[in-house]
Amino acid sequence: MTDKKNQVSRRQFLNYTLTGVGGFMGAAMIAPMVGFAVDPLLKGEKETDFVYVMDVDEITNEPQRKTFSTDQVDGWYESQAEHTAWIFRTEEDEILALSPVCTHLGCVVDWNSNEEYPDQFYCPCHDGRYNKLGENLPNTPPTEPLHAYEYRIEDGKLLLGKAKSRKGA
């Protein structure tokens, strides 16, 4: 004699089976989406890459515009990003590499390009002005100094990293 209390009915068996198969299929569809969203977060940020720009003995007291490229990764897309720096030696013989991006609205500044404001970094978009050290001048639109690139010197070569804010410089 069979005990009817412990038996699973045909309806319960089909219900359990279809629920299990449906759950497995749903998980199989969602897992790649979760992996796609979470993977960039798990990669973490690598150390700042320093890129060769010029030889140290080429650096003068007059700002020189130098262009260099860095590797850029957006998710899974890898490309080359082009950057520009104004590089020179200060009166204290320190090397300074300034970003040409105006801190007011992100326009590009140029060195000694305006006859009215000689020996200054000038932003033609909104009359932003900076002195030779990249410090914003009073009563002009920029609210902070030009950002400066991190740098290293190795074997007589100047390597630049990321541009950092110099608030209060």
C-alpha positions as a Markdown table, in Angstrom:
| # | Residue | x | y | z |
|---|---|---|---|---|
| 1 | Met | 0.0 | 0.0 | 0.0 |
| 2 | Thr | 1.3 | 3.5 | -0.9 |
| 3 | Asp | 1.2 | 6.4 | 1.5 |
| 4 | Lys | -0.7 | 9.2 | -0.3 |
| 5 | Lys | 0.5 | 11.9 | 2.1 |
| 6 | Asn | 4.2 | 11.8 | 1.0 |
| 7 | Gln | 3.5 | 11.5 | -2.7 |
| 8 | Val | 4.0 | 14.5 | -5.0 |
| 9 | Ser | 1.1 | 15.0 | -7.4 |
| 10 | Arg | 1.6 | 15.4 | -11.1 |
| 11 | Arg | 0.5 | 19.0 | -10.8 |
| 12 | Gln | 3.1 | 19.8 | -8.0 |
| 13 | Phe | 5.8 | 18.0 | -9.9 |
| 14 | Leu | 5.2 | 20.1 | -13.0 |
| 15 | Asn | 4.9 | 23.3 | -10.9 |
| 16 | Tyr | 8.3 | 22.6 | -9.2 |
| 17 | Thr | 10.0 | 21.6 | -12.5 |
| 18 | Leu | 8.8 | 24.7 | -14.4 |
| 19 | Thr | 9.7 | 27.0 | -11.5 |
| 20 | Gly | 13.2 | 25.6 | -11.4 |
| 21 | Val | 13.7 | 25.8 | -15.1 |
| 22 | Gly | 12.3 | 29.3 | -15.3 |
| 23 | Gly | 14.5 | 30.4 | -12.4 |
| 24 | Phe | 17.6 | 28.9 | -14.0 |
| 25 | Met | 16.8 | 30.6 | -17.4 |
| 26 | Gly | 16.2 | 33.9 | -15.7 |
| 27 | Ala | 19.5 | 33.7 | -13.8 |
| 28 | Ala | 21.3 | 32.7 | -17.1 |
| 29 | Met | 19.9 | 35.9 | -18.7 |
| 30 | Ile | 20.7 | 38.3 | -15.8 |
| 31 | Ala | 24.2 | 37.0 | -14.9 |
| 32 | Pro | 26.0 | 38.4 | -18.1 |
| 33 | Met | 24.2 | 41.8 | -17.5 |
| 34 | Val | 25.4 | 42.0 | -13.9 |
| 35 | Gly | 28.9 | 41.0 | -15.0 |
| 36 | Phe | 28.9 | 43.7 | -17.7 |
| 37 | Ala | 27.9 | 46.3 | -15.2 |
| 38 | Val | 30.2 | 45.3 | -12.3 |
| 39 | Asp | 33.4 | 44.3 | -14.2 |
| 40 | Pro | 34.8 | 47.9 | -14.7 |
| 41 | Leu | 34.3 | 48.5 | -11.0 |
| 42 | Leu | 36.4 | 45.4 | -10.1 |
| 43 | Lys | 39.3 | 46.4 | -12.3 |
| 44 | Gly | 40.3 | 49.3 | -10.1 |
| 45 | Glu | 42.5 | 52.2 | -11.0 |
| 46 | Lys | 46.1 | 51.6 | -11.9 |
| 47 | Glu | 48.9 | 53.9 | -10.9 |
| 48 | Thr | 49.4 | 57.1 | -12.7 |
| 49 | Asp | 51.2 | 56.5 | -16.0 |
| 50 | Phe | 54.0 | 58.9 | -16.7 |
| 51 | Val | 54.8 | 59.7 | -20.4 |
| 52 | Tyr | 58.0 | 60.9 | -21.9 |
| 53 | Val | 57.5 | 64.5 | -23.2 |
| 54 | Met | 61.0 | 66.0 | -23.7 |
| 55 | Asp | 64.6 | 66.0 | -22.6 |
| 56 | Val | 65.3 | 68.1 | -19.4 |
| 57 | Asp | 68.1 | 70.0 | -21.1 |
| 58 | Glu | 65.6 | 71.4 | -23.7 |
| 59 | Ile | 63.5 | 73.1 | -21.0 |
| 60 | Thr | 64.0 | 76.9 | -21.1 |
| 61 | Asn | 62.7 | 79.8 | -18.9 |
| 62 | Glu | 60.2 | 80.7 | -21.6 |
| 63 | Pro | 57.0 | 78.4 | -21.6 |
| 64 | Gln | 57.1 | 75.9 | -24.5 |
| 65 | Arg | 54.0 | 74.2 | -25.7 |
| 66 | Lys | 54.4 | 70.4 | -25.9 |
| 67 | Thr | 51.9 | 67.8 | -27.0 |
| 68 | Phe | 52.0 | 64.2 | -25.8 |
| 69 | Ser | 49.7 | 61.1 | -25.9 |
| 70 | Thr | 48.5 | 58.8 | -23.2 |
| 71 | Asp | 46.6 | 55.5 | -23.3 |
| 72 | Gln | 43.0 | 55.9 | -22.4 |
| 73 | Val | 40.5 | 53.2 | -21.5 |
| 74 | Asp | 36.7 | 53.7 | -21.5 |
| 75 | Gly | 35.2 | 50.5 | -20.3 |
| 76 | Trp | 36.5 | 48.1 | -22.9 |
| 77 | Tyr | 37.5 | 50.7 | -25.6 |
| 78 | Glu | 41.1 | 51.6 | -25.7 |
| 79 | Ser | 42.4 | 54.7 | -27.5 |
| 80 | Gln | 45.1 | 57.4 | -27.4 |
| 81 | Ala | 44.3 | 60.7 | -25.8 |
| 82 | Glu | 46.2 | 63.8 | -26.8 |
| 83 | His | 47.3 | 66.3 | -24.1 |
| 84 | Thr | 49.2 | 69.6 | -24.2 |
| 85 | Ala | 51.4 | 71.2 | -21.5 |
| 86 | Trp | 53.2 | 74.5 | -21.2 |
| 87 | Ile | 56.6 | 73.5 | -19.8 |
| 88 | Phe | 59.3 | 75.9 | -18.5 |
| 89 | Arg | 61.7 | 76.6 | -15.7 |
| 90 | Thr | 60.7 | 79.1 | -13.0 |
| 91 | Glu | 63.0 | 81.7 | -11.6 |
| 92 | Glu | 63.9 | 79.2 | -8.8 |
| 93 | Asp | 65.0 | 76.8 | -11.6 |
| 94 | Glu | 62.1 | 74.5 | -10.8 |
| 95 | Ile | 60.3 | 72.7 | -13.6 |
| 96 | Leu | 56.6 | 73.7 | -14.1 |
| 97 | Ala | 54.3 | 71.9 | -16.5 |
| 98 | Leu | 50.9 | 73.6 | -16.8 |
| 99 | Ser | 47.7 | 72.4 | -18.3 |
| 100 | Pro | 46.4 | 74.8 | -21.0 |
| 101 | Val | 42.8 | 74.3 | -19.9 |
| 102 | Cys | 41.3 | 77.4 | -18.4 |
| 103 | Thr | 39.8 | 76.8 | -15.0 |
| 104 | His | 36.9 | 79.1 | -15.7 |
| 105 | Leu | 35.0 | 77.2 | -18.4 |
| 106 | Gly | 37.6 | 74.8 | -19.9 |
| 107 | Cys | 38.7 | 76.9 | -22.9 |
| 108 | Val | 42.4 | 76.7 | -24.0 |
| 109 | Val | 44.9 | 79.3 | -22.9 |
| 110 | Asp | 47.9 | 80.5 | -24.8 |
| 111 | Trp | 51.1 | 82.0 | -23.7 |
| 112 | Asn | 52.0 | 85.6 | -24.6 |
| 113 | Ser | 49.4 | 85.7 | -27.4 |
| 114 | Asn | 47.7 | 89.0 | -26.5 |
| 115 | Glu | 49.6 | 92.2 | -27.1 |
| 116 | Glu | 47.6 | 94.0 | -24.4 |
| 117 | Tyr | 48.7 | 91.4 | -21.8 |
| 118 | Pro | 52.3 | 90.4 | -22.5 |
| 119 | Asp | 54.0 | 87.6 | -20.6 |
| 120 | Gln | 50.7 | 86.2 | -19.4 |
| 121 | Phe | 48.6 | 83.1 | -20.2 |
| 122 | Tyr | 45.5 | 84.4 | -21.9 |
| 123 | Cys | 42.1 | 82.8 | -22.5 |
| 124 | Pro | 40.4 | 84.6 | -25.4 |
| 125 | Cys | 36.9 | 83.2 | -24.7 |
| 126 | His | 36.2 | 85.3 | -21.6 |
| 127 | Asp | 39.4 | 87.3 | -21.0 |
| 128 | Gly | 40.8 | 84.9 | -18.5 |
| 129 | Arg | 44.4 | 85.8 | -17.5 |
| 130 | Tyr | 47.1 | 84.1 | -15.6 |
| 131 | Asn | 50.6 | 85.2 | -14.7 |
| 132 | Lys | 53.7 | 83.2 | -15.8 |
| 133 | Leu | 53.3 | 80.7 | -12.9 |
| 134 | Gly | 49.7 | 80.0 | -14.0 |
| 135 | Glu | 48.2 | 81.8 | -11.1 |
| 136 | Asn | 44.8 | 83.5 | -11.9 |
| 137 | Leu | 44.9 | 87.2 | -11.8 |
| 138 | Pro | 42.5 | 89.2 | -9.6 |
| 139 | Asn | 39.3 | 90.5 | -11.2 |
| 140 | Thr | 39.4 | 88.0 | -14.1 |
| 141 | Pro | 37.0 | 85.1 | -14.6 |
| 142 | Pro | 39.2 | 82.2 | -13.5 |
| 143 | Thr | 38.7 | 81.2 | -9.9 |
| 144 | Glu | 41.8 | 79.1 | -9.5 |
| 145 | Pro | 45.3 | 78.6 | -11.0 |
| 146 | Leu | 46.0 | 76.5 | -14.0 |
| 147 | His | 46.4 | 72.9 | -13.1 |
| 148 | Ala | 49.9 | 71.5 | -13.0 |
| 149 | Tyr | 51.0 | 68.1 | -14.3 |
| 150 | Glu | 52.8 | 65.7 | -12.0 |
| 151 | Tyr | 56.3 | 65.1 | -13.3 |
| 152 | Arg | 59.3 | 62.9 | -12.8 |
| 153 | Ile | 62.8 | 63.1 | -14.2 |
| 154 | Glu | 64.4 | 59.8 | -15.3 |
| 155 | Asp | 67.8 | 59.6 | -17.1 |
| 156 | Gly | 67.5 | 63.3 | -18.2 |
| 157 | Lys | 64.0 | 62.9 | -19.6 |
| 158 | Leu | 60.9 | 64.7 | -18.4 |
| 159 | Leu | 57.9 | 62.4 | -17.8 |
| 160 | Leu | 54.5 | 63.9 | -17.2 |
| 161 | Gly | 51.5 | 62.3 | -15.4 |
| 162 | Lys | 48.1 | 63.6 | -14.6 |
| 163 | Ala | 47.2 | 67.3 | -14.2 |
| 164 | Lys | 46.3 | 68.2 | -10.6 |
| 165 | Ser | 44.5 | 71.2 | -9.2 |
| 166 | Arg | 46.7 | 73.8 | -7.4 |
| 167 | Lys | 44.0 | 75.7 | -5.5 |
| 168 | Gly | 45.6 | 78.3 | -3.3 |
| 169 | Ala | 48.9 | 78.4 | -5.3 |
